[in-house]
Amino acid sequence: MGKTLRKLKLLFRRSRFSTELSEEIAFHREQAEQEFRTAGMSPQAARYAALRQFGNTARLTETSHEVVGFKAETIFHDLRFALRQLRRNPGFATTAILILALGIGATVAIFAFVDAALIKPLPYPNPNRLVAVNMSTAQSPRGLLSYPDFIDWKRMNSVFSGLDVFTSGRIEFNTPSGTESVHGEFVSSGFFSTLGVHPVLGRDFRPDEDAPGASPVLIIRYGAWQRRFGGRPDVIGQVVNLSGVQYTIVGVLPRDFEFAPREIAEFFAPHNPNPGCLTSRDCDDFDGIARLKDGVTVSAALAQMQAIALQLQMQYPDSNNGRRASVIPLSKSITGDIKPILLVLLGGAALLLLIACINVSSLLLVRAESRRREIAVRTALGASGLRLSRQFVTEALTLVAAGSALGLALAYAGIKVLSSLIAKNWLAGMPFLRGLGLNPRILLFALILSVLAGTLFSLTPILHFRFSNMREGLTQGSRTSAGILWRRMGANLVVIELATAVVLLAAAGLLGKSFYKLMHEDLGFNPDHLATVNVSMPSLSFPEPGQKVAFEHALLKRASAMPGVQSAGLTDMLPLGCACIMDSVRIGGRPYNGVPLQLNQRTVSADILQTLQVKLTRGRFFTDTDDGNSPRVAIINQTFARKYFPDEDPIGKQLGDSNLTPASIRQIIGVVADFKDTGLDEQQGPSEYEPFDQNPDGYFYMALRTSQRPASILQALAPMIHSVDPRVSVDWQSTMQQQIDESQPAYIRRSAAFLVGGFAGLALLLGVVGLYGVIAYSVSQRTREIGVRMALGAQRSSVYRLILNEAGRLILVGVVLGLACSIGAAMLIGKLLYGVQAWDAQILISVAALLSLSALAASYVPARRAASVNPTEALRAE
């Protein structure tokens, strides 16, 4: 009731103001007319002079109302008029809204991933003070730390308020249904304190609980507490058996705790290095994490850690020669692998949004031309430039509001679809991508895009009419000059569209070709018909090397007897894994400069290389006689042989540790062809393979060569393994082809090629449609000219040439400009390219041909329409 009364009061005030304003204007006009008559003018001349002096009465009245009038009412009128205009032009409104929604939706969806990975701070207090600390060598820029080096780094530094280490591992968790392998982290006692995280139940680790011989204690993740222990408060103090060790639960982590540089861990326990690794600097097992002291920068911390590493090199030349330090922000350590692809995708989406905005601007220019007479009449009747501008702004914001709302809906759907495409093994190590949605930062980003689009769409008609002669809008002859103005503006916009489309097409072509080359790379082994499974033996259940070897032989015997299995073998790291198992060796009988050779080390069973179908180039494979009772042996790859034995036969040569201790000496008995035992996109380095029987490990992978589809036997692997010994845990059953398809290099390039290709396809469509619009409008504006030409004898072929030449000039400029920009853009995405140069001629020529042919095909339609013009009807219409 109160609001109604206020509105009525305002309306009465407006009516009274209008009456008083009319009376005031009439009074002053009469006074001026009287003065002119007094000066000797005739009554008629005096009246016209007074009217000229006061100017346009309608404009004066409107200006007065704008100053003191009811603004909410005028805004409502503008909005109602804008909606009416859109309803009267449903084709324009629908096209513009869909194009804008597409651009905004794609950009916002990709930005959601950028925000989660690169912008959103890590969920710790002062996360910008956290850094990842690692050992750095020439072969491994971010390698693992040994326990003695960690102790020295922690003791000698003055830049960290806390320095701790962690290492990942599989833990066998005993459940009523059997043994289950879960992921765990083994950390130093100050790990959670350095992160700034406190348990919500129980306590943190005490300083002495990571010392050798300390009682085993455990802190569990909130999800594990709820799922495995029912969320009971009395879980504190409960004893659980993990890998045969009795751990006492002392704490539960907060619900939102995340720490997954590799994979989500359910259990956290104090690290307990092997006795031999407590003093050995060759046991590189740990990643480091530290918190910078106040006022200390990352570069200052790196400088001090480099100095400490250099000091340790001089103190321990045999083990630490060539070892330096790496200190980078923790956020970069976690998200560094996906940062390039996210930035590339965001750039592609931004270019698509640019093309969408250009297309909508072109539509607005076309619509402005169709409204030229309307605007001219309104101007002649007294509408001010400010009044018209406000109407244009209202119409633009109405259009943007509808496009943004639909764009946000598309973005939300796109986020869900893209999240579902992420491989599970990837998502496990990227908790920051869980629960993606339209949070306040993303909505703010969408609002910024909308404001920028609204500004562009408002200025388009305002500037267009600002620099055109409105008097011509009242005449029939205004078409030529106005048409020329719009054609020039539209042509410039189309050139930008085509150039942007070329950039996206070239990027998609390069990424697609990179993905093709990567997936058709010579792996050096045969991935077809290979089934794989991960097996973990509890250390307390298999404490002796002989027990591990006995289980290995029994397992391989049972696996080889399975129907459809041709051969089987074991390895501590499958092909295409990480280069994270390194060894420092010295070649016997050669001078030693104090710097050991760094190489990939793999422990394999006797039959694994044959199962993988790796080619033997010299010497022999391992046999069952290469066991713990025989001299140690090794096989090397061709890269090792070429690099360190270029002019001699490596068979019979010896390898050992930096001191060539007798227990470390092994003799080279064979050389195998290089095969991808590291990342799919990594350059093959020197590798060494040792027999499992001489260096047994409780954590390994089994590969089986099958005569049938490998996926068909995956379900039978776990029961078969448990039939050999129920105490072991089984995990990660998959085929080798699945591992290739879901590997990080393949996923990155496949996703980039797929999404950028989608953006490029849409950009090509929008660019071609934009060119079609310009040429079609040009034809409509030149109908009289074409009719005159044909009346004077011009042939249809000459009309075709006239129109297609105009289109060809725009296409040529757009393609040349786009190709130049494409080379620069390709250099920016160089990290994602594999086996492809930024200036790949095949891709660039193909892109230029595709866009040119598509654009010419779109231009042919209006050219055909122009050639079909009837000269008589064209001249009569004009």
Sequence and secondary structure as in RCSB ss.txt:
>XXXX:A:sequence
MGKTLRKLKLLFRRSRFSTELSEEIAFHREQAEQEFRTAGMSPQAARYAALRQFGNTARLTETSHEVVGFKAETI
FHDLRFALRQLRRNPGFATTAILILALGIGATVAIFAFVDAALIKPLPYPNPNRLVAVNMSTAQSPRGLLSYPDF
IDWKRMNSVFSGLDVFTSGRIEFNTPSGTESVHGEFVSSGFFSTLGVHPVLGRDFRPDEDAPGASPVLIIRYGAW
QRRFGGRPDVIGQVVNLSGVQYTIVGVLPRDFEFAPREIAEFFAPHNPNPGCLTSRDCDDFDGIARLKDGVTVSA
ALAQMQAIALQLQMQYPDSNNGRRASVIPLSKSITGDIKPILLVLLGGAALLLLIACINVSSLLLVRAESRRREI
AVRTALGASGLRLSRQFVTEALTLVAAGSALGLALAYAGIKVLSSLIAKNWLAGMPFLRGLGLNPRILLFALILS
VLAGTLFSLTPILHFRFSNMREGLTQGSRTSAGILWRRMGANLVVIELATAVVLLAAAGLLGKSFYKLMHEDLGF
NPDHLATVNVSMPSLSFPEPGQKVAFEHALLKRASAMPGVQSAGLTDMLPLGCACIMDSVRIGGRPYNGVPLQLN
QRTVSADILQTLQVKLTRGRFFTDTDDGNSPRVAIINQTFARKYFPDEDPIGKQLGDSNLTPASIRQIIGVVADF
KDTGLDEQQGPSEYEPFDQNPDGYFYMALRTSQRPASILQALAPMIHSVDPRVSVDWQSTMQQQIDESQPAYIRR
SAAFLVGGFAGLALLLGVVGLYGVIAYSVSQRTREIGVRMALGAQRSSVYRLILNEAGRLILVGVVLGLACSIGA
AMLIGKLLYGVQAWDAQILISVAALLSLSALAASYVPARRAASVNPTEALRAE
>XXXX:A:secstr
 HHHHHHHHHHHHHHHHHHHHHHHHHHHHHHHHHHHHHTT  HHHHHHHHHHHH  HHHHHHHHHHHHS HHHHH
HHHHHHHHHHHHH HHHHHHHHHHHHHHHHHHHHHHHHHIIIIIS  SSSSGGGEEEEEEE SS TTB EEHHHH
HHHHHH SSEEEEEEEEEEEEEEEETTEEEEEEEEEE TTHHHHHT   SEE    GGGGSTT   EEEE HHHH
HHHHTT GGGTT EEEETTEEEEEEEE  TT    SSS  SEEEE    GGGGT TT EEEEEEEEE TT  HHH
HHHHHHHHHHHHHHH HHHHTT EEEEEEHHHHHHTTTHHHHHHHHHHHHHHHHHHHHHHHHHHHHHHHHTHHHH
HHHHHTT  HHHHHHHHHHHHHHHHHHHHHHHHHHHHHHHHHHHHTS HHHHTT GGGTT    HHHHHHHHHHH
HHHHHHHHHHHHHHHHTS GGGGGSGGGHHHHHHHHHHHHHHHHHHHHHHHHHHHHHHHHHHHHHHHHHTS  SS
  TTEEEEEEE  TTTS SHHHHHHHHHHHHHHHHTSTTEEEEEEESS TT  S  EEEEEETTS   S  EEEE
EEEE TTHHHHHT  EEEE    TT STTS  EEEEEHHHHHHH TTS  TT EEE TT  GGG EEEEEEE   
  S TTS    EEEEEGGGS  SEEEEEEEESS GGGGHHHHHHHHHHH TTSEEEEEEEHHHHHHTSHHHHHHH
HHHHHHHHHHHHHHHHHHHHHHHHHHHHHHHTHHHHHHHHHTT  HHHHHHHHHHHHHHHHHHHHHHHHHHHHHH
HHHTGGG SS  TT HHHHHHHHHHHHHHHHHHHHHHHHHHHT  HHHHHHH 
